[in-house]
Amino acid sequence: MAERFMVDVDTLWVDTYLRGGEHAHQSTLRGLGESFQETVKLLEAGVELPAEEYPASKYFLSDLYGKFTGRRRAGIRFCEHYMKLFKGLYESISADGYDTEKSIINVSYLENNRLVLLDGNKRFAVIKYLGKQKEIMVALDDNGGSRKICASLIEKNLIRDGMSEGGKPILYQPIIGYDWCSGLNRTKAYYEALEVITSFCAPVQGKTILDVGSCYGFFCYELAKRGAYAIGVDNDQDRVALSLNLSDIYGFDWSNPKFVTAGMINYIIETGLHFDCVLMLSVLHNMLGVNEELAWATLKLIVEKSDAVVLSMGHLSPKKIVDTQYDIPELIMSHSDLNECKYLGTFSGRHLYGFRK
């Protein structure tokens, strides 16, 4: 049975809806929470609107959510059902209070031991607005959600051979909030790389950033939290499936970050998009060891479609490319239109560089 305990309503509200920039799911849950609150206020005032006109409905019908884009009739049916449930909860809780023993909200831990909702958004919005309940009973679902998915990944050996920390197998890339399966040291290294990348791309807000070989989406989620439009492309279907599942768990909309199963060349050519920055972390390094001609052609195409490139690369690879790290910038710029380089440090045992045209 899941652990149960009482939580202060105001504390959980701040952590879930209002705390800026600390959670991967913050950007969407804040909008969700605000739309719920506005809807409860209208119900309190006795305002009658068509189902699709309530703020909560507009949130789900918006282009950002995307589920009902181009399918307005289906969207309206959804809103009618949704608002029937919402009004029922409001009427029940406002009349009889909220029974913490019979109606328990599920929560989970994310980073820094903060609790976040897994379900119960409508109930929680009503409770908070009415202001009559100081504490609520929650059930900790710490073995579900992304923890379960991470464990499944490890069982399926979807990790690099030899990747371990303290004798335990770890995931190739950290999964936000679940350091137990990605290793504390590896997670720290990723956050350090994130900081230098965001500093190089600053300001990231409003920029379109492509992460080539996005793996489980670490950089995409963190960049989306900071206001960027992040797109992750990976040719591994299982990794993309995990990223999409994590989007649901964190409360992200499908469109940002966006994850696509595709080869990078096909994706860039078929979409015709232009990017403010492209991340090629541990990508070019490996491509050069397999097919040098294709690697340089790929880099050239990416540079044509972007203003900046961040890449990590070692001077030794399955096929030796250069003698020292100091030869790498010249090599990269000689095969592309990049002409400005900044050394950003090391990442995952390789040298990290930021390039601009």
Phi, psi and omega in degrees: 000138181294145177297136179240144178198164181272141179230139176295130183300315183296322180296313181293325178297312181297314182295324186274317189254327196245342185289118188280126169076004184264341182238148180298330185265005189304313190300321182275322181293332176295314177297321178297313181299318180294322179293323177295315181298317178296324179293317179297321179298319179294320178295319178298324181277357179073022181282126179258125179229159169303147186308320185283355182265351177290147182306320180297321179293318180298326178300315183284335180273351185292159178298331180298320180288315169083341187300325185249017178301124180078005181226059188297322181299315178296323179297319180294319177299319178298315181297321179298316178293317183297314182289333175297316177294317182298312180296322179298317178296317181298313182296318181293313183290321180291330181274317189244000184081183182248121182274103184291340181277325185267335184232089187262134180271132178275138178228168176216163175271140164244208185294157177059027178059025178273143179273146173222154180287140167260330174207180177087021182299317182293314179301316184295321179297318179295313180302313182296317183293317182293332173069017183266341185253125180269328180224155175226154177274132177234157175245129182275114180261066187276354179253004181252199175055224186290336175300316180295319179295318179298316179299320179297320179299316181296320179297326181276003180061032176276049176227163178290139176304134177084358179283110181208161175215124183064027179083359181252141179294142179231159178288152181298321181234141180299150171248121191306126176088356183231065184296338183300332183255358179240353177084132184295319182293318180292320178299317179300317180298322180293319179292326176295318177296321179302317183296317181288329178292313180294327177293319179295322183271355188304143352281140182274341182301128178084355181270151177262120185236127179258128176253107181277125186073053190290346177057241182266006171092013184308305184292325179297314180297315183293323178290322177296322176301327183271008173099003178277160169264108187253136178235126178251126179241127179214142180273003178264111184298324180294321179293319178294320178300319177297316180301318180294322177296318179296326177301318178295317181296318181282343181091018178282152170283155183299335189275342180205110000286152179256136181238135185227135172272110183190160169282145188297321181295313180300317182296314182295317181292314185290324182276328182068017183286154172249139185242143175289328178204146176237131175264126174235078185264117183059034181251299183299320178309312182284323179298322181296331179283348182252308184213095186298319181298315179294323180300313181291326177295322178295314179300317181299318179295317180297318180295325178298330185256014182213162178266337182209155179224133172247125181221152173246141186201141175258154180279350173244134181216181177309332173234118185300129184255308180224166184278323182220169179297335184287344178274345187295310182304316180297320179298313181298313184289334178287343180251016182202181177268011177287136183223006179226130184230142174230126178282126187253000180113206179243152179209122177057038178079007181233162182277138185250128183230148171246127182241146172226161178283000000 
